[in-house]
């Protein structure tokens, strides 16, 4: 185990040291990838040419974001960027104590905030907080986007859903009731909520459950990221969760060849951890790579619904 972790962290340092010298996230050329059907794992992402270790493969903006409830007063409510108390560029909504890091984020938040700000979410947030739930917050944000007309009810249907037991679905009833009740009390018209059924709520959560990413900001720049190369993964700060389109098509491997990182906000950057050959599938690790094989198998089975048969797991490492 220690040998593998050492190799992984060595790859991280290689990637970090080369990131500064490679192309910037705003590259104009198409990413060197294609999405195809795999033999055993559904859709997957494959290299269309050789990709060098440390190379930026592509960036991705989130479809949905939501801060952790513990960071509501410290991060941008739209892009999840950390905001310091003395940041004069932040914009404070006094009524709800929410922050935006820029006029741009404040403007873009209108796709959900004009609807969201009309409702009292205290009961819904208390429910999520007491149950340790984070994904219903993303479902709430999507519902607000649909009501505002910024998204359709099938907005995330393209994403792979998790298999939910009848017991799990029944446990969603309280959250669904609190969500719908918040809209009703805010005088949202019935015709705007025709989509908001228990079936829709369960379907959305089944997709968010296995496609959402936990956002951990690594630093403020590539240089900051490089200076943190020796720091442990646990030192990074989780600021919220987000759902993406293309990154959700990457399959899992406990010894991944691609790493996803967030530097300043929820914009994702996917970089090669090692050299990747043309035609090779690109894979990321869904969980903490330092866990034991048995722990990884349990988390992947219970949280994502599959048994991992990657070379690392098959070797017992």
Long-range contacts (C-beta under 8 A, 24 or more apart in sequence): 1-290, 1-292, 1-317, 4-255, 4-312, 4-317, 5-289, 5-290, 8-255, 8-273, 8-289, 11-53, 11-273, 11-274, 12-229, 12-259, 12-273, 13-229, 13-230, 14-53, 14-54, 14-273, 14-274, 15-53, 15-54, 15-259, 15-271, 15-272, 15-273, 16-54, 16-225, 16-226, 16-228, 16-229, 17-54, 17-226, 17-229, 18-52, 18-53, 18-54, 18-55, 19-54, 19-56, 19-222, 19-225, 19-226, 19-271, 20-222, 20-223, 20-226, 22-54, 22-55, 22-56, 23-55, 23-56, 24-56, 25-56, 25-59, 25-267, 25-269, 27-56, 31-57, 31-58, 32-57, 33-57, 33-58, 33-282, 35-246, 35-249, 38-251, 38-281, 41-251, 41-306, 42-160, 42-251, 43-160, 43-249, 43-251, 44-249, 44-250, 44-251, 44-281, 44-282, 44-283, 45-246, 45-249, 45-250, 45-251, 45-281, 45-282, 46-279, 46-280, 46-281, 46-282, 47-276, 47-277, 47-278, 47-279, 47-280, 47-281, 47-282, 48-278, 49-278, 50-275, 50-276, 50-277, 50-278, 51-272, 51-275, 51-276, 52-272, 52-275, 53-272, 53-273, 53-274, 53-275, 54-271, 54-272, 55-271, 55-272, 56-269, 56-270, 56-271, 57-258, 57-270, 57-271, 57-272, 57-282, 58-246, 58-270, 59-267, 59-268, 59-269, 59-270, 60-244, 60-245, 60-246, 60-247, 60-267, 60-268, 60-270, 61-244, 61-266, 61-267, 61-268, 62-242, 62-243, 62-244, 62-266, 62-267, 62-268, 63-155, 63-156, 63-242, 63-243, 63-244, 63-245, 64-138, 64-141, 64-142, 64-145, 64-156, 64-208, 64-242, 64-243, 65-138, 65-141, 65-215, 65-240, 65-241, 65-242, 65-243, 65-266, 66-134, 66-137, 66-138, 66-140, 66-141, 66-240, 66-241, 66-242, 67-239, 67-240, 68-134, 68-238, 68-239, 68-240, 68-241, 69-125, 69-128, 69-129, 69-137, 71-239, 71-240, 72-97, 72-98, 73-97, 73-98, 73-99, 74-99, 74-239, 75-99, 75-239, 75-240, 76-100, 76-101, 76-102, 76-105, 76-265, 77-105, 77-109, 77-113, 78-105, 78-106, 78-108, 78-109, 79-105, 79-265, 79-266, 79-267, 80-215, 80-217, 80-239, 80-240, 80-242, 80-262, 80-265, 80-266, 81-105, 81-217, 81-264, 81-265, 82-217, 82-237, 82-239, 93-117, 101-265, 110-148, 111-145, 111-148, 111-150, 111-151, 112-141, 112-144, 112-145, 112-148, 112-150, 113-144, 114-148, 115-144, 115-145, 115-147, 115-148, 115-188, 116-140, 116-141, 116-144, 118-186, 118-187, 118-188, 119-182, 119-183, 119-185, 119-186, 119-188, 120-182, 120-185, 120-186, 121-182, 123-178, 123-181, 123-182, 124-175, 124-178, 124-179, 124-182, 127-174, 127-175, 127-178, 128-175, 133-175, 134-212, 134-241, 135-205, 135-208, 135-209, 135-212, 135-241, 136-175, 136-179, 136-205, 137-241, 138-208, 138-212, 138-241, 138-242, 138-243, 139-179, 139-201, 139-204, 139-205, 139-208, 140-179, 142-204, 143-179, 143-183, 143-196, 146-195, 147-183, 147-188, 147-192, 147-193, 153-195, 153-200, 156-204, 156-207, 156-208, 156-211, 156-243, 157-203, 157-207, 158-245, 159-207, 159-211, 159-243, 159-245, 159-248, 160-207, 160-210, 160-211, 160-248, 161-203, 161-206, 161-207, 161-210, 162-206, 162-207, 162-209, 162-210, 162-304, 162-305, 163-206, 163-305, 164-202, 164-205, 164-206, 169-198, 169-202, 172-198, 172-201, 172-202, 172-205, 173-198, 175-201, 176-201, 176-202, 207-243, 208-243, 209-303, 210-303, 210-304, 210-305, 211-243, 211-244, 211-248, 212-241, 212-242, 212-243, 213-241, 213-242, 213-243, 213-244, 213-247, 213-260, 213-268, 214-238, 214-241, 215-239, 215-240, 215-241, 215-242, 215-262, 215-266, 216-262, 217-262, 217-263, 217-264, 217-265, 218-261, 218-262, 218-263, 219-263, 219-264, 220-263, 220-264, 221-263, 221-264, 222-263, 224-263, 225-261, 225-263, 233-288, 233-290, 240-266, 242-266, 242-268, 244-268, 247-284, 250-282, 250-283, 250-284, 251-281, 251-283, 251-284, 252-283, 252-284, 252-285, 252-286, 252-287, 252-300, 252-304, 252-306, 252-308, 252-310, 253-283, 253-284, 253-285, 253-308, 253-310, 253-312, 254-285, 254-289, 254-296, 254-308, 254-310, 254-312, 254-313, 255-285, 255-289, 255-310, 255-311, 255-312, 256-283, 256-284, 256-285, 256-289, 257-282, 257-283, 258-282, 258-283, 258-284, 259-284, 260-284, 283-310, 293-317
